[in-house]
Amino acid sequence: MHTLGRDRTWLYAHPEQELDAATSERYSALIARRVSGVPTQHLTGHQEFWGLTFEVTPDVLIPRPETEHVIEVTLDRLGAAGDRTASLRDAELRIADVGTGSGCIAIALARELPNARFVATDISAAALEVARRNATRHGVAPRIDFVESNLLDVFLEESQGPDHESRLLDAIASNPPYIARGEALTLAREVREHEPESALFAGETGAEMYAPLIAQAALLLKPNGILVLELGYNSAEHVLRLLGVPEWTDVSITNDLAGIKRVASARRSSIHSQ
C-alpha cells in the first residue's frame, strides 16, 4: 500500500496489477530494512492513533494503541465521555500534555475538546517539531503551545508571579518514560535500536519520572483538576503510594484490554491549599 500509494480496497480490486521494476525495487528495499529491524512506522512515516494519522520519525515514540486509554480516561474524568455534553465541549479548559512526543495525546484531546487550549512539553526539540507538524495536519495547531521543557519545569518558573491562579491547569495528561535502564535488552530490537532513549527509559527502576511529575502537578492543577498518567509494568503500586497524600483524591486505576493496569488518574484536592 505504501509503495504504490494505494489503499487496501484498490489492492483487492486489482489483483492482476503488475509492478514495474522501479516499484519492485522500492518495495524490496523496504522489506530489507524491515528485516534489519527498522519499525514499519519508520518506513511508512506514519502511525494511526485515535482514528487519526500521525507522522512519526526516529525522534519520537511510536504511538501505541494502549495509550488511547489515556485519552479515554482524561475525557471521562473531565466529564466529556458518553454524550459529550455541549457545556464541556464549549468549556475553555487549559490542559497540559507532558512528554508529548508525536503530539498524539494533546492533538487527540484537542480534536475532542474544540474550545480547550493546550500546552505540550517535551525535552526534545526535534520531537516538538514533529508534534507541531502533526498539529498542523489535524487543524489544531493554533490551540496548542509546544514548549521545550523537562516535565513541567518551565511552568513552575512562571507560576511564581502575581497571576499564578490564572495559569493553573484543568488537567494534566502524560505518557512518561517508564522503562528501567537494565531492561533495555528485554525490549524488541525495533524499540531498543530505533526509538528515542529519552522517551523510553526512566532511571534504574523505570519509575523515576512519576514522583517529580506528580509533585509538579500538585502545584499546577486547579482545585479539582485532573491528573492522568500512563503506567509502566508493575508501577501501579508505586504511583498509588505517591497519590496517597492529602493533595489528591478520587484516585483510580484503569486496566487496558489485556487486563494490565495501564492508567492512573486522580483529582487535585479542593481543600488542600496551593
Secondary structure per residue as TSV (DSSP state, phi and psi in degrees):
chain	resnum	aa	ss	phi	psi
A	1	M	-	360.0	-46.4
A	2	H	T	-65.9	-45.1
A	3	T	T	-64.3	-39.6
A	4	L	T	-85.3	-17.1
A	5	G	T	69.1	32.4
A	6	R	-	-121.1	159.1
A	7	D	-	-92.4	175.8
A	8	R	H	-63.5	-38.2
A	9	T	H	-59.8	-42.4
A	10	W	H	-62.6	-41.1
A	11	L	H	-61.7	-44.3
A	12	Y	H	-66.1	-32.7
A	13	A	H	-82.1	-11.3
A	14	H	-	-131.3	60.5
A	15	P	T	-66.8	-19.4
A	16	E	T	-84.5	-7.0
A	17	Q	-	-62.8	129.5
A	18	E	-	-99.9	142.7
A	19	L	-	-87.1	135.7
A	20	D	-	-75.1	170.8
A	21	A	H	-62.1	-40.6
A	22	A	H	-65.7	-41.9
A	23	T	H	-65.6	-43.6
A	24	S	H	-59.8	-39.4
A	25	E	H	-66.5	-42.7
A	26	R	H	-62.7	-43.0
A	27	Y	H	-62.9	-45.8
A	28	S	H	-62.8	-36.8
A	29	A	H	-65.7	-39.7
A	30	L	H	-65.1	-41.9
A	31	I	H	-61.9	-40.6
A	32	A	H	-63.5	-40.4
A	33	R	H	-67.5	-37.6
A	34	R	H	-64.4	-42.4
A	35	V	H	-61.1	-31.0
A	36	S	T	-76.9	-6.5
A	37	G	T	110.6	-2.7
A	38	V	-	-67.8	127.8
A	39	P	-	-59.5	145.7
A	40	T	H	-55.0	-37.8
A	41	Q	H	-64.2	-30.0
A	42	H	H	-76.5	-26.8
A	43	L	H	-74.4	-40.9
A	44	T	H	-88.9	-23.0
A	45	G	S	83.9	12.2
A	46	H	E	-153.9	164.1
A	47	Q	E	-148.6	140.9
A	48	E	E	-82.3	140.0
A	49	F	E	-155.7	127.7
A	50	W	T	55.7	34.1
A	51	G	T	75.9	9.9
A	52	L	E	-118.9	154.1
A	53	T	E	-99.7	124.8
A	54	F	E	-114.1	135.5
A	55	E	E	-67.3	135.5
A	56	V	-	-130.9	145.6
A	57	T	-	-136.8	174.1
A	58	P	T	-63.2	-7.2
A	59	D	T	-83.4	-10.4
A	60	V	S	-131.2	154.4
A	61	L	-	-67.6	136.5
A	62	I	-	-70.8	124.1
A	63	P	-	-59.1	133.0
A	64	R	-	-103.5	150.6
A	65	P	G	-58.0	-34.9
A	66	E	G	-65.8	-22.5
A	67	T	G	-70.3	-16.9
A	68	E	H	-61.4	-23.0
A	69	H	H	-63.5	-29.5
A	70	V	H	-63.1	-41.3
A	71	I	H	-63.9	-48.1
A	72	E	H	-59.8	-46.2
A	73	V	H	-67.0	-41.5
A	74	T	H	-60.8	-46.1
A	75	L	H	-64.2	-41.6
A	76	D	H	-63.1	-45.8
A	77	R	H	-68.4	-28.8
A	78	L	H	-81.1	-8.6
A	79	G	T	88.5	14.6
A	80	A	-	-94.7	-5.9
A	81	A	S	-76.2	171.5
A	82	G	T	73.8	-110.4
A	83	D	T	-83.6	-1.6
A	84	R	-	49.8	61.2
A	85	T	-	-53.2	139.1
A	86	A	H	-59.2	-37.0
A	87	S	H	-61.4	-39.6
A	88	L	H	-74.5	-40.2
A	89	R	H	-62.5	-28.1
A	90	D	H	-88.1	-11.3
A	91	A	S	-67.2	141.3
A	92	E	-	-90.8	71.1
A	93	L	-	-76.5	156.8
A	94	R	E	-123.1	118.1
A	95	I	E	-129.9	141.3
A	96	A	E	-113.1	140.5
A	97	D	E	-115.1	113.3
A	98	V	E	-98.5	123.6
A	99	G	S	75.7	55.1
A	100	T	-	-67.9	-29.5
A	101	G	T	59.3	-117.8
A	102	S	T	-71.6	-9.3
A	103	G	T	87.5	8.5
A	104	C	H	-61.9	-38.9
A	105	I	H	-69.3	-52.1
A	106	A	H	-60.3	-42.1
A	107	I	H	-70.2	-42.7
A	108	A	H	-61.9	-42.6
A	109	L	H	-67.1	-37.1
A	110	A	H	-63.8	-34.2
A	111	R	H	-69.3	-32.4
A	112	E	H	-82.5	-26.8
A	113	L	-	-122.2	83.1
A	114	P	T	-68.1	-11.6
A	115	N	T	-111.5	4.9
A	116	A	-	-83.2	153.8
A	117	R	E	-115.6	151.1
A	118	F	E	-132.1	150.1
A	119	V	E	-120.8	132.9
A	120	A	E	-125.3	118.2
A	121	T	E	-107.7	152.8
A	122	D	E	-158.7	148.4
A	123	I	S	-76.9	-14.7
A	124	S	-	-102.8	119.0
A	125	A	H	-64.9	-35.8
A	126	A	H	-65.1	-40.2
A	127	A	H	-63.4	-40.2
A	128	L	H	-62.8	-33.6
A	129	E	H	-65.0	-40.7
A	130	V	H	-63.3	-44.2
A	131	A	H	-62.2	-40.0
A	132	R	H	-62.2	-41.9
A	133	R	H	-64.0	-39.3
A	134	N	H	-66.3	-38.9
A	135	A	H	-63.5	-39.5
A	136	T	H	-65.8	-43.0
A	137	R	H	-55.9	-37.8
A	138	H	T	-101.2	10.4
A	139	G	T	73.5	22.9
A	140	V	-	-119.3	5.5
A	141	A	G	-54.9	-38.7
A	142	P	G	-63.6	-17.9
A	143	R	G	-104.4	4.9
A	144	I	E	-124.2	123.1
A	145	D	E	-96.4	119.2
A	146	F	E	-96.0	124.5
A	147	V	E	-130.2	129.0
A	148	E	E	-77.7	116.8
A	149	S	-	-163.1	146.5
A	150	N	S	-79.1	115.9
A	151	L	T	50.4	-123.7
A	152	L	T	-114.4	26.7
A	153	D	H	-53.9	-43.6
A	154	V	H	-63.2	-31.2
A	155	F	H	-80.3	-27.6
A	156	L	H	-64.9	-38.8
A	157	E	H	-64.0	-38.0
A	158	E	H	-78.3	-18.3
A	159	S	T	-81.0	1.8
A	160	Q	T	-84.4	-9.1
A	161	G	S	-78.5	175.4
A	162	P	T	-67.2	-20.8
A	163	D	T	-97.1	30.5
A	164	H	G	-52.7	-44.8
A	165	E	G	-60.6	-36.7
A	166	S	G	-72.4	-15.4
A	167	R	G	-93.5	-5.3
A	168	L	-	-67.2	153.4
A	169	L	E	-102.8	148.9
A	170	D	E	-82.4	-28.3
A	171	A	E	-157.4	149.7
A	172	I	E	-129.3	126.8
A	173	A	E	-123.6	144.7
A	174	S	E	-157.6	142.3
A	175	N	-	-114.9	84.2
A	176	P	-	-78.8	164.6
A	177	P	-	-58.8	137.4
A	178	Y	-	-148.2	27.2
A	179	I	B	-108.3	134.9
A	180	A	-	-71.3	143.8
A	181	R	G	-55.6	-39.2
A	182	G	G	-69.8	-9.4
A	183	E	G	-96.2	6.6
A	184	A	G	-56.6	-41.8
A	185	L	G	-71.9	-13.2
A	186	T	G	-84.8	-10.3
A	187	L	S	-79.8	154.0
A	188	A	-	-60.0	147.5
A	189	R	H	-56.5	-37.6
A	190	E	H	-57.3	-40.0
A	191	V	H	-78.1	-51.5
A	192	R	H	-61.3	-38.7
A	193	E	H	-98.2	-13.1
A	194	H	H	-128.6	-10.5
A	195	E	S	-104.3	152.8
A	196	P	-	-66.4	131.2
A	197	E	H	-59.4	-37.1
A	198	S	H	-65.1	-22.0
A	199	A	H	-92.5	-10.4
A	200	L	H	-103.9	-49.4
A	201	F	B	-100.4	141.0
A	202	A	-	-135.5	67.0
A	203	G	T	79.2	-163.6
A	204	E	T	-75.0	-30.5
A	205	T	T	-102.5	-18.5
A	206	G	S	89.2	-6.6
A	207	A	-	-109.8	8.7
A	208	E	T	-65.4	-24.0
A	209	M	T	-77.6	-23.6
A	210	Y	H	-67.4	-44.2
A	211	A	H	-61.5	-51.7
A	212	P	H	-65.5	-34.8
A	213	L	H	-67.5	-42.7
A	214	I	H	-66.3	-39.0
A	215	A	H	-63.4	-42.2
A	216	Q	H	-65.8	-40.9
A	217	A	H	-61.3	-36.4
A	218	A	H	-63.1	-27.6
A	219	L	H	-87.8	-24.8
A	220	L	H	-108.5	-10.8
A	221	L	E	-86.5	146.3
A	222	K	E	-66.1	158.1
A	223	P	E	-53.8	132.5
A	224	N	E	73.9	6.7
A	225	G	E	-67.2	159.9
A	226	I	E	-110.6	135.6
A	227	L	E	-116.1	130.0
A	228	V	E	-131.5	123.6
A	229	L	E	-128.3	131.6
A	230	E	E	-73.8	142.6
A	231	L	-	-105.4	142.7
A	232	G	-	-84.8	174.0
A	233	Y	T	-60.4	125.4
A	234	N	T	63.2	23.3
A	235	S	-	-98.3	-5.5
A	236	A	H	-59.7	-45.8
A	237	E	H	-64.1	-39.9
A	238	H	H	-61.7	-45.6
A	239	V	H	-67.1	-39.2
A	240	L	H	-61.1	-38.0
A	241	R	H	-64.6	-40.4
A	242	L	H	-64.9	-31.9
A	243	L	H	-89.0	-3.5
A	244	G	-	-87.3	46.1
A	245	V	S	-127.0	165.5
A	246	P	T	-59.1	-22.3
A	247	E	T	-65.5	-18.2
A	248	W	E	-124.7	146.9
A	249	T	E	-144.0	170.1
A	250	D	E	54.9	46.5
A	251	V	E	-78.3	139.0
A	252	S	E	-145.1	149.5
A	253	I	E	-117.7	132.9
A	254	T	E	-114.3	128.9
A	255	N	E	-84.1	152.1
A	256	D	-	-86.2	-174.0
A	257	L	T	-67.4	-18.3
A	258	A	T	-91.2	3.3
A	259	G	S	82.6	9.5
A	260	I	-	-86.3	139.0
A	261	K	E	-66.6	108.2
A	262	R	E	-108.8	-35.0
A	263	V	E	-135.2	132.8
A	264	A	E	-107.3	140.4
A	265	S	E	-141.5	153.3
A	266	A	E	-156.7	162.6
A	267	R	E	-112.0	134.2
A	268	R	E	-65.7	127.3
A	269	S	-	-60.6	138.0
A	270	S	S	-85.4	-10.9
A	271	I	S	-104.5	-14.5
A	272	H	S	-82.0	134.1
A	273	S	-	-69.7	148.7
A	274	Q	-	-72.5	360.0
